[in-house]
Every structure is written in C-alpha cells, then in structure tokens.
Amino acid sequence: MRPLIATAALLAVCGPPERAAAAEYPWCVYYMDGDVSNCGFVSLRQCRMAVTGMGGYCQPNLFYVSPGAAKPRTRARPRSS
C-alpha cells in the first residue's frame, strides 16, 4: 500500500510524464504497394536508397519546418497619442 501512496504523491507533485513529440524530417517516401508513406529521411539520397527495389518515389515533406527557420516577427505598432 505504501508504494502506491508514494507513487500517487510523486505524480501529484511532478505531474504525468510528457509525451515525446513526433520528429519531422525533410523527405518522405511513398511506396507503390498502397497508401504507405514514411517521412523519416534526412536527405533525398537517404530516401532514394530506402525506395530502391521497393517501388515508390520521394517527395519533400510539406509539414517539415527546419530548425534554423526564423519565425516571422511582428513589429509593435507605435502608440497613438
């Protein structure tokens, strides 16, 4: 009973563990044998190697945002007097 209470107290203090975010990579492979795709490729070459002999094609991942991409900054508007 004590381990259960200790675990409950720890979760109450720390909260539940965070879920890992899915990693997005710049290249996707789309296989010809169905609606199967894999967007886990760092380079076009790596993607093409994965599709060799399997039938399919590589395309850029439309959902990929590079880590160095700057987020658009908004300028503060001057206050009117």
Wavefront OBJ file of the C-alpha trace (Angstrom):
o trace
v 0.000 0.000 0.000
v 2.869 2.391 0.781
v 4.436 2.148 -2.702
v 1.066 3.054 -4.214
v 0.752 6.100 -1.968
v 4.336 7.141 -2.729
v 3.729 6.839 -6.474
v 0.498 8.837 -6.250
v 2.264 11.552 -4.239
v 5.105 11.707 -6.777
v 2.676 12.058 -9.671
v 0.772 14.756 -7.798
v 3.974 16.763 -7.308
v 5.656 16.181 -10.687
v 2.660 15.562 -12.923
v 2.372 12.892 -15.585
v 5.326 12.302 -17.904
v 5.302 14.356 -21.117
v 4.710 12.608 -24.391
v 7.501 12.653 -26.910
v 6.871 14.812 -29.951
v 6.999 13.132 -33.333
v 10.099 14.054 -35.256
v 9.566 15.556 -38.694
v 12.177 15.144 -41.403
v 12.503 16.912 -44.757
v 11.950 13.901 -47.084
v 9.144 11.362 -47.440
v 8.995 8.099 -49.365
v 5.679 6.983 -50.848
v 5.587 3.258 -51.649
v 3.745 1.967 -54.714
v 2.158 -1.028 -52.960
v -0.510 1.007 -51.212
v -1.097 4.098 -49.161
v 2.090 3.642 -47.160
v 4.487 6.527 -46.609
v 7.443 7.256 -44.361
v 8.602 10.823 -43.661
v 11.705 9.885 -41.694
v 14.501 10.790 -44.087
v 17.134 13.449 -43.590
v 18.285 13.646 -47.211
v 16.950 12.928 -50.684
v 19.732 10.391 -51.158
v 18.707 8.533 -47.990
v 15.101 8.500 -49.179
v 16.047 7.181 -52.616
v 18.157 4.417 -51.067
v 15.168 3.319 -48.972
v 12.884 3.087 -52.007
v 15.393 1.178 -54.167
v 13.931 -2.170 -55.180
v 10.653 -1.498 -53.357
v 8.894 0.693 -55.916
v 7.953 4.180 -54.892
v 9.082 7.770 -55.026
v 10.448 10.525 -52.791
v 8.958 13.955 -52.213
v 9.682 16.835 -49.835
v 7.765 16.683 -46.559
v 5.274 19.557 -46.683
v 5.000 19.626 -42.894
v 8.727 19.942 -42.207
v 9.971 23.160 -40.619
v 13.734 23.415 -40.467
v 15.196 24.154 -37.026
v 17.015 27.220 -38.371
v 13.901 28.747 -39.901
v 13.146 32.025 -38.212
v 9.618 32.600 -37.068
v 8.089 35.752 -38.508
v 8.429 38.617 -36.106
v 5.694 41.109 -35.658
v 6.572 44.710 -35.124
v 4.998 46.592 -32.312
v 2.828 49.376 -33.599
v 3.609 52.809 -32.234
v 1.086 54.124 -29.800
v -1.023 56.994 -30.965
v -1.137 59.975 -28.651
l 1 2 3 4 5 6 7 8 9 10 11 12 13 14 15 16 17 18 19 20 21 22 23 24 25 26 27 28 29 30 31 32 33 34 35 36 37 38 39 40 41 42 43 44 45 46 47 48 49 50 51 52 53 54 55 56 57 58 59 60 61 62 63 64 65 66 67 68 69 70 71 72 73 74 75 76 77 78 79 80 81
